[in-house]
Amino acid sequence: MNAYLLATAWAIGGSLPAVAWKILCLHAATAGLLALTRPGDNRLRYALLCAALCACVAVLAADVASAWRALPGPTGQDPAAPAAARWPLWLALAWLIGSLAALVRVLLGIGWLRGQLRRSQAWADPVWQARAADLSRRLGLARGVSLRVAHHLATPVTAGWLKPVVLMPATLVTGMPADLLQALLAHELAHVRRHDYLVNLLQHAAQALLFFHPSVWWLSQRLRIERERIADAMAASVLPSPLTLARALHGLSDAPRPPAAVAPAARDGDLLDRIRRLAAPASVPARRMAAGPILAMTLALTGFIAWPALQAARPGQAPTATEARHILAQLPGVQALIASSGATHVLLQDDASGATLLGRAENDAVPIASLTKLMTAMVVLDTAPDLDRRIVIDEQDAQATAASPSALPVGTATTLDTLLKLALMSSDNRAAHALARSYPGGPTAFQAALQRKTAALHLQHTTLQEPTGLSGANRASAVDIGKIMAAASAYPQIARDTTALAETVATAGASLHYRNTNPLVGAQGWDIRLSKTGASTEAGRCLAMRLHIDDRDLTLVLLNGRTPRA
């Protein structure tokens, strides 16, 4: 099967459950709004129903387009995937069959109408031509309307848009009193004035697309009812009395409905209700209390908005091997980075679904070097510290980090905010140690908080013994680092500091200039949302990033990177 068609079918089938829910919410909201209108607000109700039906079609188009863009690529479904995993394809097939059946029904109706037009005869009576012209003028209808008589029709019908035609049954032309026949003609001309034939065809197209939803059929039926009420009101306004149209409609009560409803007919809608509204407007029920409709609209709006959140809360389905390969094929930069890193432990994860796109020894615990500082920063920020508090670098910080160089001299006083940035952006070990040393309660309290954070994040393969990452005993798996990155992304300070390009710190002797240790931050073609590097003899080169590529949010973890041998 063509890959493009398969992707489209997948997008349609996968979108239909959400579309069905949203249309149900639109139904509830529309019902609530309709209940708030007055009995005579036919035009307002008609506009609301048209807007609701258009919104239903828009929801279908928007959801399918969104699902299509989110697909991994123009690829076929993995043939090894279980049949249950292919439900979107089966659902799309059922939708296609149903839509085609509904469309055939509409086409048959159009064919029936064209047959009626071919068999009809021109109604050339000059008296009725003059009456039609006068009614058209009074209704504000500038276009000419052709009058024709049909011998196999039981109710007047309006057809055509550019060249409108009113079909009058021969039995009515010869047997109905002239004043009643004129009332029915005024009704049909009102349909022409409002372009109801075109609107009705568009309505049928929407029904064909959304045939599966009862709410769409309800909206469509209400549209026809309000359309007839409006045409009745317009016709009554140009007649001597509304009772004339009421008696004419009563004369159609025994007439059968047309076999196809592709064109507005005088017999449409709730005939008894229409007669009652014309004959006794005071009997129409008054508007109901507003509490119920407002509650319905509130619940509908809540349900409409809640669907994306419910979808986001659902655990993502792991992609098949074929899908994962195609996703990776669209990420050449990421593939090249993984290959050049020489990492022996790799995790590439889709953040939206939580699915692993690529895993290589991702559950093995290995030294993580300065990736530790992400945990250090979270533990410090969890205390809601005063970021402007000044901290002095002392001998404890220098001695604890003597195994690694640091440009921060002993005696430097700077803010906690700056130390966080230096620890995260440029991986300064003295800054990280000073953060832990100045933690409320001291290093012992910091270490206890670090262990609590490890447990809270359910890091099953992680051991952290100090805040800088200098110790080879600080170990974690790529999967645990992915969890740490997800947790760290919830801290705006960490996201900002790890993606900062540079920082300048004033000391007693000079200004110190720091740069981000990840050269990809700020590089063209890389949209990095959170980053941390690490390097040591035991850990090799380590890199963890959350990045956005081609409308996809990814987490990449590379551990134990070694320079490939030539």
N, C-alpha and C positions, 0 to 999 in steps of 0.2 A: 504493500500500500504506500502511496505517496507520503513522504515524511511530513510535509506541510499539512496535508489533510488529516493525518493521524494526530498531529499536534493540536490542530483546531478541534477535532472531535474530543480529544482529551480535555481541552480547556472548557468546552461546552458542557460535557458530562460532569466534570468536577465542580462546575459553578452552579449547577441546577439546584442542589440542596440549599445553598445560601440564597439563591434567587427566590426560591419558594418561600423561605422564611421572611425575607424582606418584603415580598409582595403581600404576605399575610399581614405584616405590620402596616403597610400602606393601606390595606383594606380597612383595618381597624381605625386608623387615623382619618380616613375619608368618611367612614360611617359616623365618627364623632363629629366631624365638621358639618356633615349633612344634617345631623340632628340639631345643630345649633341654628340652622337657617329657618326663615319664616316660610309659611305655606306658599306665598306668592313669589318666592325667590327662585323661580325656575331657571332663569339664566345663570344665576350664581351657582346653583347646584350643577347645572350642565358644565360650567367652566371647571368646577372642582373635579367632576368625574373625568372630564377630558384630561385635565392635568394629572390625575391619578393614573389613568391608563397610559399616558405618555411616560410617566415616571416608572411604571412597571417595565416598559420596553427599554427605557434608559438603564434601569438596574440590570437587566439581562445583558445589554451591550457592554456596560461598564465592567460587570463582573467577569464576563467572558474575556474581554480585552485584558483585564488585570491578570487573570489566570493564564492567558496566552503568553503575556510578557514574563511571567514567573516560571514558565517551563524551562527545564534545563537546556533545551536546544531542539532543533529540528531532527529528532531522533525517534526511532521506533521503540516500542515497549520491549523490554527484555523478554524473549520467548520463554525463559525459564521461570518467569514470575507466575505465581499462582493465579488461577482464574478470578479469585475474589479480589485480587489487587487490580484487576482490569475493569472494575465496576464503572469508572467514568466512561469507558468506551461503550459498554452495553447501554448505559443510560443515554449517551449521546445518540446511539442507534435508535433507541425507542423514541427519543424526542424527534429525530429526523422522520421516522415513519409516521408519527402522530401529526407532525407539522405538515407533511406532504398530504396526508389524508384530509386535514382541515383545508389546505389550499385547494385540493381537488374539489372539495365541496363548494368552495367559493367560485371556482371556475365553472362548475356545473350551473351554479346560480346565474352567473353572468351569461352563460350560453342560453339558459332558459329565457332570460330577459331579452337577449338579442333576437331570439326566435319570436317573442311577442311583438317586438318592434317590427320585424320583417312582415309579420302577418297582419299588422295593424293598418288602418286607413286614416288618411288625413281628415281631421274634423274641420271641414271648410265652411261650416255654417257661419255667415258673417255676423249674426247676432252674438254668437258665443265668442267669436274672435274679438268683437268689440268689448264684451264683458271681461274677457281675459286681459285685454289691454288696459281697461280701466282698473281692474284689480291690481295688475302689475304696477301701474302708476301709483296707486294708493299705498302699496307695500314698499315702494322705493326700489322696485326691480327694473333696472335699466336694460337688461338683456332681453332679446326676443325669446319666446318660449313656443315650441311647436306643440300643438294639440293634436292628439291622435286617438282614434277609437279602436279598442281591442275587443274581439268577439269571444276570446277564451280567457277572460279575466273577470274576477269577481269584485275587486276593490281597486280604487285609483292608485296609481304608482307613478313615482317621479324617477326618471332615468337621465343619465348624462350630466356632464358638468360644463364642458365648453359649449356644447350645443344641447341645452336641456330640453327634455320632452316630458309632457304629462300624458300618461296613458289613462283614458277613461273607459271603463267597461261599457260595452254596447247596451247591456241590460239597463244600466243606470241612465244612459243618455236618452233612451227611449221610454223608460218607465218611471223615473224619479221626477218629482216636481222640480220646476226650474229653480226655485229659491234654495232648495236643499242641494241641488246639483251645483249651484253657484257657490254654496258654502264649502262643499268638498273641493271645488276647483281653487278657492281661495286658500284652503289648507295646503294643497299641493304646491301652489305658487309660493307659499311661505317657505316650504322646503327648498325650493329653487333659490329663493332670496338668501337663504342661510348656507348655501352650498352643502346641503346635508347629504347629497349623493356621494360626494368626494369624501366627506368625513366618515360616512358609513363604510366605504371601501377601506379606508385606513384603519377603521375600527376592526374590520374583518381580518386585515393583515396582522394586527396586534393579537387578535384571538388565535390566529393560526400559529404564531410564534409561541404563545403562552397558553396553548390549548389545555395543558395539563393542570392548570390552576383554577379551582372553583372561584377564587376571588376575582379573577379576570372576567369570568363569565358573569359574575354578579355585577361588576362595574359596567360591563357592556350592556347588560339588560337594563340597568338603571339609566344608562345613557339614552337608550331608545325611549324609555318612558318619559324622560325629561325633554327629549327632542320633540316628541309628539305634543307634550303639554305646551311647549313654546310655540309650535306651529299652530296649535289650537288658539292660543292667545292672540297671535298675530292675525289669524283669519277672523276671529271674533271682532277685532278692532276695526275691520273694514266692512263688517256686515251690520245690517240694521239691528240685529239682536243675536247674542250668543246662543239663544235657544234654537235658532235656525240650524246652527252647526250641530248642536246636541241632537236634534231630531234626525239630521242627516247621518250622524254617526250611529244612532240607534237603528237606522235602516240597514247598516252594515253588520249588525250584531250576528246575523245568521250567515254572513258570507264567510267562506273558508279563507284561511290565511294563504298568501302566496307560497308556493313550494320552496322558494328561496328568498332570503331576506337581504339580498345585496342592494336593494333600492328601497328608499322610504315609501311606505304604503299607508294609506289612510286607516287601514285596519290594525296598524301596529300599536304596541303599548297595551296598557290596561284600559280596555274600551269603556267599561263601566265607570272606572274612576274618572276618565276624561269627560264622560257625559255628566257625571255628578258635579265636577268642577265648573262646567259650563252652565249647568242648570241651577245649581245651588252652591255658589262659592262659599257661603257662610257655614256650610256643613263640613268643610275641610278641617281636620283636627289642628288645634293650635300647637305652637312649638312646645316641646317638652322641656323638662328641667335640664339645666346645663351641667350638673355635677357628673352624670353618667358619661356624656360625650367627652367632657374634659378628661375624665379618668381614662377613657378608652384611648384618647390621643396621647396622653402621657405614657401609658403602657406601650403603645405602638412605637412611639419615638424611642423609648428606652430599649425596646426589643431590637429596633433597627440598628441602634448604635452599639448594642451589646454583642451583636453577632461577630464583628471582627475581634473583639476581646476574647470571646469564647473560642474562636478559632485559634487565636494566638496562644491561649492557655492549653490547648490540646497538644500532647506530645507529637512531634513530627514523625512521619513515617520514614524510615531509613530508605534511601534510594537504592535501587538495584545496582548491580555492578556496571551494567551498561550505562545507566543514567549518571553514575558517578564519573565514569570515564569521559562522557560527553561534557559534563560540567568542567572537569579539569582541562579538557581540550580548549575550552573558551578562556582559560586563565594561563596563557603562555608565560606571563611574567612570574606568576607564582610557581609554576613548574620549573622555570629556570632557577629561581631562588632556592627551591628545595634541592635541586640537583647540584648546584654550586656550593651549598652549605656543607655537604658531606655529613649531614646529621644522620645518626643511627636511630633516633627516636623522633617520629614525626606525627603530628596531628593536624589535619585540615578539617574544620568543622563549619557547617552552615548554621549561622546563629539563629535564623528564623525557625528552623525545624529542629535544631540540635542534632542533625544527622551528621555522621562522620563520612566525609567525602574521601579522605585518605588517611589511613592509619598504618604506622610502622612501629612495632614494639612500643605502642603508646601507653601500655599499662605497666611498663617496667620503671622502677624507681631508680633515678640516677642523680648525681650532683647537679644543682641548678644555678650555682654561683649567684650573681646579682639579681636574678629573678626573685630572690628572697625579698628584695626591697619593696615589691608590691604588697606583700603581707605586712611588712613593717609600716608602710604608709597607711594601710587600712586600719591597723591596730591603733596607730597614733590618732588618726582622724576620728575613730569611733568615740574618743573621749571629748569630741567637740572642743578642741583646744583653741586658745587665743592665738591666731596665726601671726599676730604682731609681737608676741612675746619674744624677747631677745634671749638667745642662748649663746654661751661662750664655749668655744672649742678648747678643751683642756688636755692635760697629759694623759688622762685615761683614754680619751679618744685616739690620741696619737699612738699610744702603746698597743691598744687593742687592734689597730689596723696597720701596725708597722710592716706587715708583709706586703702591703700594696702602697704605691705612692699616692699622695694627696697634696693638692696645691693649697689647701686650707691650712694656714699656719696656726699653731697654738696661740690662743689669746684673741682670735678673731671673734667678734661679737656680731651676730646677725639674727634675723628673725626666723622663727620656726617655719614660716612660709618659704623663705629662701632655702632653708636646709632641706625641706621636702622636695623642692624643685631640683636642687643639686643631687640629691640621692636618687631621684627618679630619672631625670633628664640625662645627667652625665655620670651617673652611677658612682658618685663620690662616697667612699666608705666611711670617712670621718664624719660626714654629714649624717649618714644613716646611724652610726653608732651614737652620735650626740642626740639624735631623736629618741633612741631607746634609753639612753642614760638619763635624759631629762623627763622621761615618762612619769606621770604621777605615781609615786610609790617606788620609783627607781627601777633598775634593771630586773630585779626579781619580779616585780609586779608586771613589767613588760613581758617577761618570758611566760608568765602565767596567762596573760591576755593573749599572747601568741598561740598558746596551746588551745585556749578556748575558741579562738577564731578558726583554727585548723579543724577542730571538731564540728563547729557550726557549719562550715562549708562542706563537711563530709569528704574530706581529703583522705582517702583510704591509703594512699601510697606516699604520704608526705611526712617527713621528719624535719623539723626546724629547731636548731639549737642556738642560733645567734642571729642578730638582725641584719648583717651585712652580706652574707653569702660567701665570706672568705673561707669558711669551714667546709670541707668536703662532706661533712656529716649532714649538711643541709641538702636533703634529697626529695625528689618528687617525680611523679610520672607526667607524661605529656597530657594525659587526660586530666590530672589534677591541676596542672598549669592552666588548662582550658577553663576549669571551674574558677580558678583564681582570677583569670582575665575577665570572666563574666561578672564576678563580684566587684572587681575593681572598676568596671565600666559604670557602675552605679555611683561612683564618687567623681563629681565634676572636677575637683582639684587634681585627682590623679590623671584623668583624661587630658586635662589641660597641660599639666607639667610634663607628662611623658611625650607629648607631641610638640613641646616648645622647641624652638630651634637653638636658642642661645640664652645665656644669662651672664650678667656682669656683677661681681661681688666686690665691694670696696673693703679693703683691709687697711691696716695702719700704714703699710709701706706703699701699696700700689693697688690697682684694680685688677682683679682676676677675671679672665674671660673663659666661659665654659660653653661647650657645644654639645648637642645631642649625640649620644654614642651610636645612634641608628642612622646611618647615612641615607636611608630611604625616606626618612621624615622630611617632608618638604620637596622631595624629588618629583619631577614631572611623571604623571601617570600613576602615582601612588596616593590614594586617599586613606591615610592611616588615622584611625580614631583613638587608638591606645597602643603604646609600644613599650617594650622593655628588653634590654640586652643584658647579657652576662658572659663572662669569660674567665676561665681559670684552667690550671693544668689538669685538675681532676674532671672538671665539667666540660672542657672544650669550649666551643663557641655556642652560646644559647641565644635564642631570639623568640619572643612572643609578641604577636601583633593582633589587633582587631582592625580589619580594613574593609572598605566598601569598594566593590568592583562590579560594574555592570548591573546595578540595582540589586546586588547581592551582598549581604553582610557576612563576613567570614572571620574565623579565628584560626591563626596559624601558629603552631608551636614547633620549634626546631631545637632539639637537645643533643648535646655531645657532638657538635659539628667539628669536623676535622678537615684540614686542607687535603684535598685529594692528591695522591701521589702522581707525579708525572709518569 
